[in-house]
Amino acid sequence: MAKPPPRKPKKKVCVFCQEKISYVDYKDTGLLRKFISDRGKIRARRVTGNCTQHQRDVATAIKNAREMALLPYTSTAR
Amino acid sequence: MRRYELMAILDPAIDERTAGAALDPFLKVVKDDGGSVEKVDVWGRRRLAYDIQKKSEGIYAVVDLSAEPATVKEMDRQLNLSESILRTKVIRPEVH
């Protein structure tokens, strides 16, 4: 049995480091929506490609936005 | 003196145009204690992501201000007591 060719995972670069954004604003729901699934869950770092610090900032911002009803805690799509 | 950012969700029953005025008595607490209010930004009526106090809409307002920590604490306390304020959040933007 021939082994399938090894997949080369493309290294993602953190968008915030690229754009040199130091502060993730919890009011910017358009941006934060990119980091939640259609169920409203926060996307994992291996999906978003964020660096450790920015993933943490994004998570905090999303949680703040949820408290102010800007983003859903859960959304029952499906 | 520290810089703060206050976000408040107001009751949708009040008029959108008077939303800024509805916040004035609370911002007066800051002004009286030597703080300053830099900017009041009323976003207007917005759909809430989930119901708060059985209401599905709210009027959002964002206020930039600088004041002493104790002053802000007192203002937030009064905001929480008010019936026309559904929710508040005070953060310090530059800490993050």
N, CA and C atoms of all chains as a GROMACS GRO file, in nm:
protein
  522
    1MET      N    1   0.085  -0.120   0.000
    1MET     CA    2   0.000   0.000   0.000
    1MET      C    3   0.088   0.125   0.000
    2ALA      N    4   0.067   0.202  -0.101
    2ALA     CA    5   0.144   0.326  -0.109
    2ALA      C    6   0.084   0.429  -0.013
    3LYS      N    7   0.175   0.488   0.059
    3LYS     CA    8   0.128   0.591   0.153
    3LYS      C    9   0.086   0.716   0.076
    4PRO      N   10  -0.020   0.784   0.119
    4PRO     CA   11  -0.055   0.911   0.051
    4PRO      C   12   0.058   1.012   0.072
    5PRO      N   13   0.078   1.098  -0.026
    5PRO     CA   14   0.189   1.193  -0.012
    5PRO      C   15   0.170   1.281   0.112
    6PRO      N   16   0.277   1.306   0.182
    6PRO     CA   17   0.263   1.385   0.304
    6PRO      C   18   0.212   1.525   0.273
    7ARG      N   19   0.113   1.567   0.354
    7ARG     CA   20   0.055   1.699   0.329
    7ARG      C   21   0.146   1.805   0.389
    8LYS      N   22   0.164   1.907   0.310
    8LYS     CA   23   0.246   2.018   0.360
    8LYS      C   24   0.152   2.123   0.418
    9PRO      N   25   0.139   2.130   0.552
    9PRO     CA   26   0.050   2.233   0.606
    9PRO      C   27   0.107   2.372   0.578
   10LYS      N   28   0.021   2.456   0.524
   10LYS     CA   29   0.067   2.592   0.496
   10LYS      C   30   0.071   2.669   0.627
   11LYS      N   31   0.182   2.730   0.652
   11LYS     CA   32   0.196   2.804   0.778
   11LYS      C   33   0.116   2.933   0.767
   12LYS      N   34   0.017   2.947   0.857
   12LYS     CA   35  -0.062   3.070   0.857
   12LYS      C   36   0.007   3.176   0.942
   13VAL      N   37  -0.006   3.299   0.898
   13VAL     CA   38   0.051   3.408   0.977
   13VAL      C   39  -0.063   3.483   1.043
   14CYS      N   40  -0.041   3.518   1.168
   14CYS     CA   41  -0.141   3.590   1.246
   14CYS      C   42  -0.179   3.720   1.178
   15VAL      N   43  -0.308   3.740   1.151
   15VAL     CA   44  -0.350   3.859   1.077
   15VAL      C   45  -0.321   3.987   1.155
   16PHE      N   46  -0.327   3.977   1.288
   16PHE     CA   47  -0.307   4.097   1.369
   16PHE      C   48  -0.161   4.139   1.368
   17CYS      N   49  -0.070   4.039   1.367
   17CYS     CA   50   0.073   4.072   1.360
   17CYS      C   51   0.104   4.132   1.223
   18GLN      N   52   0.039   4.075   1.120
   18GLN     CA   53   0.062   4.126   0.985
   18GLN      C   54   0.018   4.271   0.971
   19GLU      N   55  -0.103   4.298   1.025
   19GLU     CA   56  -0.160   4.432   1.011
   19GLU      C   57  -0.107   4.525   1.118
   20LYS      N   58  -0.027   4.473   1.210
   20LYS     CA   59   0.029   4.551   1.320
   20LYS      C   60  -0.081   4.615   1.406
   21ILE      N   61  -0.185   4.536   1.435
   21ILE     CA   62  -0.291   4.583   1.523
   21ILE      C   63  -0.254   4.540   1.664
   22SER      N   64  -0.243   4.637   1.754
   22SER     CA   65  -0.202   4.600   1.889
   22SER      C   66  -0.323   4.580   1.980
   23TYR      N   67  -0.435   4.650   1.949
   23TYR     CA   68  -0.550   4.643   2.038
   23TYR      C   69  -0.670   4.588   1.962
   24VAL      N   70  -0.723   4.476   2.008
   24VAL     CA   71  -0.840   4.417   1.945
   24VAL      C   72  -0.964   4.477   2.011
   25ASP      N   73  -1.041   4.553   1.934
   25ASP     CA   74  -1.155   4.626   1.989
   25ASP      C   75  -1.277   4.535   1.994
   26TYR      N   76  -1.341   4.530   2.112
   26TYR     CA   77  -1.458   4.443   2.125
   26TYR      C   78  -1.580   4.500   2.053
   27LYS      N   79  -1.574   4.628   2.013
   27LYS     CA   80  -1.687   4.690   1.945
   27LYS      C   81  -1.689   4.657   1.795
   28ASP      N   82  -1.575   4.610   1.744
   28ASP     CA   83  -1.564   4.582   1.601
   28ASP      C   84  -1.618   4.442   1.572
   29THR      N   85  -1.752   4.432   1.565
   29THR     CA   86  -1.812   4.299   1.552
   29THR      C   87  -1.785   4.238   1.415
   30GLY      N   88  -1.770   4.323   1.315
   30GLY     CA   89  -1.743   4.270   1.181
   30GLY      C   90  -1.615   4.189   1.178
   31LEU      N   91  -1.514   4.242   1.248
   31LEU     CA   92  -1.385   4.171   1.254
   31LEU      C   93  -1.398   4.045   1.340
   32LEU      N   94  -1.462   4.059   1.455
   32LEU     CA   95  -1.469   3.947   1.550
   32LEU      C   96  -1.551   3.831   1.493
   33ARG      N   97  -1.647   3.865   1.407
   33ARG     CA   98  -1.731   3.759   1.350
   33ARG      C   99  -1.650   3.661   1.267
   34LYS      N  100  -1.535   3.705   1.219
   34LYS     CA  101  -1.449   3.614   1.143
   34LYS      C  102  -1.389   3.506   1.233
   35PHE      N  103  -1.391   3.532   1.364
   35PHE     CA  104  -1.325   3.439   1.456
   35PHE      C  105  -1.424   3.356   1.537
   36ILE      N  106  -1.552   3.360   1.497
   36ILE     CA  107  -1.648   3.271   1.561
   36ILE      C  108  -1.712   3.183   1.454
   37SER      N  109  -1.755   3.065   1.496
   37SER     CA  110  -1.819   2.974   1.401
   37SER      C  111  -1.965   3.015   1.383
   38ASP      N  112  -2.036   2.947   1.294
   38ASP     CA  113  -2.177   2.985   1.274
   38ASP      C  114  -2.261   2.947   1.395
   39ARG      N  115  -2.206   2.865   1.482
   39ARG     CA  116  -2.273   2.835   1.608
   39ARG      C  117  -2.244   2.939   1.716
   40GLY      N  118  -2.152   3.029   1.687
   40GLY     CA  119  -2.117   3.132   1.784
   40GLY      C  120  -1.997   3.098   1.870
   41LYS      N  121  -1.934   2.983   1.841
   41LYS     CA  122  -1.818   2.944   1.921
   41LYS      C  123  -1.691   3.010   1.869
   42ILE      N  124  -1.598   3.033   1.961
   42ILE     CA  125  -1.471   3.094   1.924
   42ILE      C  126  -1.389   2.991   1.847
   43ARG      N  127  -1.335   3.033   1.732
   43ARG     CA  128  -1.255   2.941   1.651
   43ARG      C  129  -1.120   2.915   1.717
   44ALA      N  130  -1.073   2.791   1.702
   44ALA     CA  131  -0.945   2.753   1.762
   44ALA      C  132  -0.830   2.819   1.689
   45ARG      N  133  -0.719   2.825   1.757
   45ARG     CA  134  -0.602   2.890   1.699
   45ARG      C  135  -0.553   2.816   1.574
   46ARG      N  136  -0.566   2.683   1.574
   46ARG     CA  137  -0.519   2.611   1.456
   46ARG      C  138  -0.607   2.641   1.335
   47VAL      N  139  -0.726   2.694   1.358
   47VAL     CA  140  -0.813   2.734   1.247
   47VAL      C  141  -0.782   2.877   1.205
   48THR      N  142  -0.771   2.966   1.305
   48THR     CA  143  -0.753   3.108   1.273
   48THR      C  144  -0.610   3.141   1.235
   49GLY      N  145  -0.515   3.066   1.289
   49GLY     CA  146  -0.375   3.093   1.260
   49GLY      C  147  -0.319   3.210   1.340
   50ASN      N  148  -0.391   3.252   1.443
   50ASN     CA  149  -0.343   3.363   1.524
   50ASN      C  150  -0.228   3.320   1.614
   51CYS      N  151  -0.146   3.418   1.652
   51CYS     CA  152  -0.041   3.389   1.747
   51CYS      C  153  -0.103   3.381   1.887
   52THR      N  154  -0.025   3.331   1.981
   52THR     CA  155  -0.076   3.308   2.116
   52THR      C  156  -0.139   3.434   2.175
   53GLN      N  157  -0.064   3.544   2.168
   53GLN     CA  158  -0.110   3.666   2.233
   53GLN      C  159  -0.237   3.718   2.168
   54HIS      N  160  -0.239   3.718   2.033
   54HIS     CA  161  -0.355   3.776   1.965
   54HIS      C  162  -0.478   3.688   1.976
   55GLN      N  163  -0.458   3.556   1.980
   55GLN     CA  164  -0.572   3.467   2.000
   55GLN      C  165  -0.638   3.497   2.135
   56ARG      N  166  -0.552   3.521   2.234
   56ARG     CA  167  -0.602   3.553   2.368
   56ARG      C  168  -0.678   3.686   2.366
   57ASP      N  169  -0.622   3.785   2.295
   57ASP     CA  170  -0.688   3.916   2.286
   57ASP      C  171  -0.823   3.903   2.216
   58VAL      N  172  -0.826   3.823   2.108
   58VAL     CA  173  -0.949   3.803   2.033
   58VAL      C  174  -1.054   3.738   2.123
   59ALA      N  175  -1.012   3.636   2.197
   59ALA     CA  176  -1.105   3.565   2.284
   59ALA      C  177  -1.164   3.659   2.389
   60THR      N  178  -1.079   3.744   2.448
   60THR     CA  179  -1.127   3.839   2.547
   60THR      C  180  -1.225   3.937   2.484
   61ALA      N  181  -1.191   3.985   2.364
   61ALA     CA  182  -1.277   4.081   2.296
   61ALA      C  183  -1.412   4.019   2.264
   62ILE      N  184  -1.411   3.893   2.221
   62ILE     CA  185  -1.538   3.827   2.189
   62ILE      C  186  -1.622   3.812   2.315
   63LYS      N  187  -1.556   3.778   2.426
   63LYS     CA  188  -1.630   3.761   2.551
   63LYS      C  189  -1.689   3.893   2.598
   64ASN      N  190  -1.614   4.001   2.580
   64ASN     CA  191  -1.667   4.133   2.614
   64ASN      C  192  -1.786   4.167   2.526
   65ALA      N  193  -1.772   4.140   2.398
   65ALA     CA  194  -1.880   4.170   2.303
   65ALA      C  195  -2.005   4.089   2.335
   66ARG      N  196  -1.985   3.965   2.380
   66ARG     CA  197  -2.099   3.881   2.416
   66ARG      C  198  -2.173   3.940   2.535
   67GLU      N  199  -2.096   3.992   2.632
   67GLU     CA  200  -2.160   4.049   2.750
   67GLU      C  201  -2.250   4.166   2.713
   68MET      N  202  -2.209   4.240   2.609
   68MET     CA  203  -2.288   4.355   2.567
   68MET      C  204  -2.386   4.320   2.455
   69ALA      N  205  -2.412   4.193   2.435
   69ALA     CA  206  -2.512   4.147   2.338
   69ALA      C  207  -2.478   4.189   2.195
   70LEU      N  208  -2.348   4.212   2.168
   70LEU     CA  209  -2.308   4.243   2.031
   70LEU      C  210  -2.287   4.114   1.952
   71LEU      N  211  -2.246   4.010   2.023
   71LEU     CA  212  -2.227   3.880   1.961
   71LEU      C  213  -2.307   3.777   2.041
   72PRO      N  214  -2.353   3.672   1.978
   72PRO     CA  215  -2.431   3.572   2.052
   72PRO      C  216  -2.341   3.479   2.134
   73TYR      N  217  -2.396   3.430   2.244
   73TYR     CA  218  -2.328   3.323   2.318
   73TYR      C  219  -2.345   3.193   2.240
   74THR      N  220  -2.467   3.172   2.194
   74THR     CA  221  -2.496   3.057   2.109
   74THR      C  222  -2.590   3.106   2.000
   75SER      N  223  -2.580   3.045   1.885
   75SER     CA  224  -2.684   3.072   1.787
   75SER      C  225  -2.726   2.939   1.729
   76THR      N  226  -2.854   2.916   1.727
   76THR     CA  227  -2.903   2.786   1.685
   76THR      C  228  -2.932   2.787   1.536
   77ALA      N  229  -2.826   2.809   1.460
   77ALA     CA  230  -2.838   2.789   1.316
   77ALA      C  231  -2.844   2.638   1.292
   78ARG      N  232  -2.920   2.594   1.199
   78ARG     CA  233  -2.949   2.452   1.171
   78ARG      C  234  -3.067   2.403   1.255
   79MET      N  235  -0.584   6.044   3.738
   79MET     CA  236  -0.683   6.043   3.629
   79MET      C  237  -0.654   5.931   3.532
   80ARG      N  238  -0.758   5.859   3.498
   80ARG     CA  239  -0.741   5.752   3.402
   80ARG      C  240  -0.844   5.764   3.292
   81ARG      N  241  -0.808   5.712   3.177
   81ARG     CA  242  -0.903   5.714   3.067
   81ARG      C  243  -0.989   5.590   3.070
   82TYR      N  244  -1.117   5.609   3.050
   82TYR     CA  245  -1.211   5.497   3.050
   82TYR      C  246  -1.298   5.504   2.927
   83GLU      N  247  -1.355   5.390   2.896
   83GLU     CA  248  -1.455   5.386   2.790
   83GLU      C  249  -1.577   5.316   2.847
   84LEU      N  250  -1.687   5.387   2.842
   84LEU     CA  251  -1.812   5.333   2.896
   84LEU      C  252  -1.905   5.298   2.781
   85MET      N  253  -1.958   5.176   2.787
   85MET     CA  254  -2.061   5.142   2.690
   85MET      C  255  -2.188   5.110   2.769
   86ALA      N  256  -2.298   5.169   2.724
   86ALA     CA  257  -2.425   5.146   2.794
   86ALA      C  258  -2.531   5.106   2.692
   87ILE      N  259  -2.616   5.014   2.733
   87ILE     CA  260  -2.734   4.980   2.652
   87ILE      C  261  -2.854   5.041   2.722
   88LEU      N  262  -2.923   5.130   2.650
   88LEU     CA  263  -3.039   5.197   2.708
   88LEU      C  264  -3.168   5.130   2.664
   89ASP      N  265  -3.268   5.152   2.743
   89ASP     CA  266  -3.400   5.097   2.716
   89ASP      C  267  -3.450   5.146   2.580
   90PRO      N  268  -3.498   5.055   2.494
   90PRO     CA  269  -3.544   5.099   2.362
   90PRO      C  270  -3.673   5.182   2.367
   91ALA      N  271  -3.739   5.187   2.484
   91ALA     CA  272  -3.862   5.263   2.495
   91ALA      C  273  -3.837   5.414   2.486
   92ILE      N  274  -3.716   5.458   2.528
   92ILE     CA  275  -3.691   5.602   2.522
   92ILE      C  276  -3.653   5.641   2.380
   93ASP      N  277  -3.670   5.772   2.354
   93ASP     CA  278  -3.646   5.822   2.220
   93ASP      C  279  -3.496   5.821   2.189
   94GLU      N  280  -3.464   5.780   2.066
   94GLU     CA  281  -3.323   5.773   2.026
   94GLU      C  282  -3.254   5.909   2.035
   95ARG      N  283  -3.330   6.014   2.003
   95ARG     CA  284  -3.268   6.147   2.000
   95ARG      C  285  -3.237   6.198   2.140
   96THR      N  286  -3.312   6.148   2.239
   96THR     CA  287  -3.287   6.196   2.375
   96THR      C  288  -3.193   6.102   2.450
   97ALA      N  289  -3.137   6.003   2.380
   97ALA     CA  290  -3.051   5.906   2.447
   97ALA      C  291  -2.929   5.972   2.509
   98GLY      N  292  -2.872   6.069   2.436
   98GLY     CA  293  -2.756   6.139   2.490
   98GLY      C  294  -2.790   6.214   2.618
   99ALA      N  295  -2.908   6.278   2.616
   99ALA     CA  296  -2.953   6.354   2.732
   99ALA      C  297  -2.984   6.262   2.850
  100ALA      N  298  -3.028   6.140   2.817
  100ALA     CA  299  -3.060   6.045   2.925
  100ALA      C  300  -2.937   6.005   3.004
  101LEU      N  301  -2.821   6.014   2.940
  101LEU     CA  302  -2.697   5.978   3.009
  101LEU      C  303  -2.639   6.093   3.091
  102ASP      N  304  -2.686   6.216   3.062
  102ASP     CA  305  -2.626   6.334   3.123
  102ASP      C  306  -2.618   6.330   3.276
  103PRO      N  307  -2.727   6.293   3.346
  103PRO     CA  308  -2.717   6.291   3.492
  103PRO      C  309  -2.604   6.202   3.544
  104PHE      N  310  -2.571   6.097   3.470
  104PHE     CA  311  -2.464   6.007   3.515
  104PHE      C  312  -2.327   6.065   3.482
  105LEU      N  313  -2.320   6.132   3.366
  105LEU     CA  314  -2.193   6.193   3.328
  105LEU      C  315  -2.163   6.315   3.415
  106LYS      N  316  -2.269   6.369   3.475
  106LYS     CA  317  -2.252   6.483   3.564
  106LYS      C  318  -2.167   6.442   3.684
  107VAL      N  319  -2.184   6.318   3.728
  107VAL     CA  320  -2.105   6.266   3.841
  107VAL      C  321  -1.956   6.280   3.810
  108VAL      N  322  -1.920   6.248   3.684
  108VAL     CA  323  -1.780   6.256   3.643
  108VAL      C  324  -1.734   6.401   3.642
  109LYS      N  325  -1.818   6.487   3.583
  109LYS     CA  326  -1.778   6.629   3.570
  109LYS      C  327  -1.765   6.695   3.706
  110ASP      N  328  -1.858   6.663   3.798
  110ASP     CA  329  -1.855   6.724   3.930
  110ASP      C  330  -1.731   6.685   4.008
  111ASP      N  331  -1.679   6.566   3.979
  111ASP     CA  332  -1.562   6.518   4.053
  111ASP      C  333  -1.431   6.552   3.984
  112GLY      N  334  -1.436   6.644   3.889
  112GLY     CA  335  -1.312   6.690   3.826
  112GLY      C  336  -1.270   6.609   3.705
  113GLY      N  337  -1.351   6.513   3.664
  113GLY     CA  338  -1.318   6.437   3.544
  113GLY      C  339  -1.368   6.510   3.421
  114SER      N  340  -1.342   6.454   3.304
  114SER     CA  341  -1.390   6.516   3.182
  114SER      C  342  -1.447   6.411   3.088
  115VAL      N  343  -1.551   6.452   3.018
  115VAL     CA  344  -1.614   6.363   2.920
  115VAL      C  345  -1.567   6.406   2.783
  116GLU      N  346  -1.495   6.318   2.714
  116GLU     CA  347  -1.436   6.358   2.586
  116GLU      C  348  -1.533   6.341   2.470
  117LYS      N  349  -1.603   6.228   2.468
  117LYS     CA  350  -1.687   6.203   2.351
  117LYS      C  351  -1.807   6.118   2.391
  118VAL      N  352  -1.924   6.158   2.341
  118VAL     CA  353  -2.044   6.075   2.359
  118VAL      C  354  -2.090   6.032   2.220
  119ASP      N  355  -2.088   5.904   2.198
  119ASP     CA  356  -2.124   5.851   2.067
  119ASP      C  357  -2.247   5.762   2.082
  120VAL      N  358  -2.360   5.811   2.032
  120VAL     CA  359  -2.482   5.730   2.039
  120VAL      C  360  -2.494   5.652   1.909
  121TRP      N  361  -2.486   5.521   1.919
  121TRP     CA  362  -2.494   5.437   1.799
  121TRP      C  363  -2.636   5.429   1.747
  122GLY      N  364  -2.729   5.444   1.837
  122GLY     CA  365  -2.869   5.431   1.797
  122GLY      C  366  -2.922   5.292   1.826
  123ARG      N  367  -3.043   5.269   1.775
  123ARG     CA  368  -3.112   5.143   1.802
  123ARG      C  369  -3.042   5.027   1.732
  124ARG      N  370  -3.027   4.919   1.801
  124ARG     CA  371  -2.957   4.803   1.747
  124ARG      C  372  -3.022   4.678   1.801
  125ARG      N  373  -3.024   4.577   1.721
  125ARG     CA  374  -3.077   4.448   1.765
  125ARG      C  375  -2.979   4.382   1.858
  126LEU      N  376  -3.028   4.330   1.971
  126LEU     CA  377  -2.941   4.259   2.064
  126LEU      C  378  -2.920   4.116   2.015
  127ALA      N  379  -2.804   4.061   2.044
  127ALA     CA  380  -2.775   3.924   2.002
  127ALA      C  381  -2.861   3.824   2.078
  128TYR      N  382  -2.905   3.864   2.196
  128TYR     CA  383  -2.998   3.783   2.274
  128TYR      C  384  -3.080   3.879   2.359
  129ASP      N  385  -3.194   3.834   2.410
  129ASP     CA  386  -3.281   3.923   2.484
  129ASP      C  387  -3.221   3.961   2.620
  130ILE      N  388  -3.235   4.088   2.654
  130ILE     CA  389  -3.198   4.134   2.788
  130ILE      C  390  -3.324   4.193   2.848
  131GLN      N  391  -3.362   4.146   2.964
  131GLN     CA  392  -3.486   4.190   3.031
  131GLN      C  393  -3.603   4.186   2.933
  132LYS      N  394  -3.613   4.079   2.859
  132LYS     CA  395  -3.722   4.052   2.764
  132LYS      C  396  -3.726   4.151   2.648
  133LYS      N  397  -3.618   4.227   2.629
  133LYS     CA  398  -3.616   4.323   2.520
  133LYS      C  399  -3.519   4.275   2.414
  134SER      N  400  -3.561   4.286   2.288
  134SER     CA  401  -3.476   4.235   2.182
  134SER      C  402  -3.400   4.347   2.111
  135GLU      N  403  -3.423   4.472   2.154
  135GLU     CA  404  -3.352   4.585   2.096
  135GLU      C  405  -3.295   4.670   2.208
  136GLY      N  406  -3.199   4.754   2.172
  136GLY     CA  407  -3.144   4.845   2.271
  136GLY      C  408  -3.080   4.962   2.201
  137ILE      N  409  -3.062   5.072   2.275
  137ILE     CA  410  -2.994   5.189   2.219
  137ILE      C  411  -2.853   5.189   2.277
  138TYR      N  412  -2.755   5.179   2.190
  138TYR     CA  413  -2.616   5.171   2.236
  138TYR      C  414  -2.556   5.310   2.243
  139ALA      N  415  -2.477   5.333   2.346
  139ALA     CA  416  -2.404   5.459   2.358
  139ALA      C  417  -2.264   5.428   2.409
  140VAL      N  418  -2.165   5.492   2.349
  140VAL     CA  419  -2.026   5.475   2.391
  140VAL      C  420  -1.973   5.611   2.434
  141VAL      N  421  -1.915   5.617   2.554
  141VAL     CA  422  -1.866   5.743   2.608
  141VAL      C  423  -1.718   5.727   2.642
  142ASP      N  424  -1.638   5.820   2.590
  142ASP     CA  425  -1.497   5.825   2.630
  142ASP      C  426  -1.485   5.929   2.740
  143LEU      N  427  -1.418   5.893   2.848
  143LEU     CA  428  -1.404   5.989   2.957
  143LEU      C  429  -1.275   5.963   3.032
  144SER      N  430  -1.234   6.064   3.108
  144SER     CA  431  -1.122   6.041   3.199
  144SER      C  432  -1.163   6.090   3.337
  145ALA      N  433  -1.132   6.008   3.436
  145ALA     CA  434  -1.175   6.039   3.573
  145ALA      C  435  -1.095   5.953   3.670
  146GLU      N  436  -1.117   5.980   3.797
  146GLU     CA  437  -1.056   5.899   3.902
  146GLU      C  438  -1.129   5.765   3.910
  147PRO      N  439  -1.059   5.659   3.950
  147PRO     CA  440  -1.124   5.528   3.961
  147PRO      C  441  -1.249   5.528   4.048
  148ALA      N  442  -1.244   5.598   4.161
  148ALA     CA  443  -1.358   5.598   4.253
  148ALA      C  444  -1.480   5.664   4.188
  149THR      N  445  -1.454   5.769   4.109
  149THR     CA  446  -1.563   5.840   4.042
  149THR      C  447  -1.636   5.749   3.944
  150VAL      N  448  -1.555   5.674   3.869
  150VAL     CA  449  -1.614   5.585   3.768
  150VAL      C  450  -1.694   5.475   3.836
  151LYS      N  451  -1.643   5.429   3.949
  151LYS     CA  452  -1.713   5.325   4.023
  151LYS      C  453  -1.851   5.374   4.066
  152GLU      N  454  -1.852   5.499   4.115
  152GLU     CA  455  -1.978   5.558   4.161
  152GLU      C  456  -2.074   5.576   4.043
  153MET      N  457  -2.021   5.622   3.930
  153MET     CA  458  -2.106   5.641   3.812
  153MET      C  459  -2.166   5.508   3.767
  154ASP      N  460  -2.084   5.404   3.767
  154ASP     CA  461  -2.132   5.273   3.722
  154ASP      C  462  -2.238   5.221   3.818
  155ARG      N  463  -2.220   5.249   3.947
  155ARG     CA  464  -2.319   5.205   4.046
  155ARG      C  465  -2.454   5.269   4.016
  156GLN      N  466  -2.450   5.401   3.989
  156GLN     CA  467  -2.575   5.472   3.961
  156GLN      C  468  -2.640   5.425   3.831
  157LEU      N  469  -2.554   5.395   3.733
  157LEU     CA  470  -2.609   5.345   3.606
  157LEU      C  471  -2.681   5.213   3.627
  158ASN      N  472  -2.622   5.129   3.712
  158ASN     CA  473  -2.683   4.999   3.737
  158ASN      C  474  -2.815   5.010   3.812
  159LEU      N  475  -2.829   5.119   3.890
  159LEU     CA  476  -2.953   5.138   3.965
  159LEU      C  477  -3.066   5.185   3.875
  160SER      N  478  -3.028   5.255   3.768
  160SER     CA  479  -3.129   5.314   3.681
  160SER      C  480  -3.206   5.206   3.604
  161GLU      N  481  -3.335   5.229   3.593
  161GLU     CA  482  -3.420   5.131   3.523
  161GLU      C  483  -3.410   5.144   3.371
  162SER      N  484  -3.369   5.261   3.324
  162SER     CA  485  -3.366   5.282   3.180
  162SER      C  486  -3.235   5.235   3.118
  163ILE      N  487  -3.143   5.183   3.199
  163ILE     CA  488  -3.016   5.130   3.148
  163ILE      C  489  -3.022   4.978   3.159
  164LEU      N  490  -3.010   4.912   3.045
  164LEU     CA  491  -3.017   4.765   3.048
  164LEU      C  492  -2.885   4.705   3.093
  165ARG      N  493  -2.775   4.761   3.046
  165ARG     CA  494  -2.645   4.703   3.076
  165ARG      C  495  -2.535   4.805   3.054
  166THR      N  496  -2.427   4.790   3.129
  166THR     CA  497  -2.314   4.880   3.112
  166THR      C  498  -2.185   4.799   3.109
  167LYS      N  499  -2.085   4.861   3.050
  167LYS     CA  500  -1.950   4.803   3.058
  167LYS      C  501  -1.851   4.917   3.059
  168VAL      N  502  -1.760   4.912   3.155
  168VAL     CA  503  -1.655   5.013   3.162
  168VAL      C  504  -1.522   4.941   3.141
  169ILE      N  505  -1.446   4.986   3.043
  169ILE     CA  506  -1.315   4.927   3.023
  169ILE      C  507  -1.211   5.037   3.010
  170ARG      N  508  -1.086   4.997   3.029
  170ARG     CA  509  -0.974   5.090   3.007
  170ARG      C  510  -0.902   5.043   2.882
  171PRO      N  511  -0.922   5.116   2.771
  171PRO     CA  512  -0.872   5.068   2.642
  171PRO      C  513  -0.721   5.046   2.638
  172GLU      N  514  -0.644   5.134   2.705
  172GLU     CA  515  -0.499   5.123   2.683
  172GLU      C  516  -0.433   5.016   2.768
  173VAL      N  517  -0.506   4.956   2.861
  173VAL     CA  518  -0.445   4.850   2.942
  173VAL      C  519  -0.414   4.729   2.855
  174HIS      N  520  -0.497   4.707   2.755
  174HIS     CA  521  -0.481   4.587   2.674
  174HIS      C  522  -0.379   4.608   2.562
   0.00000   0.00000   0.00000
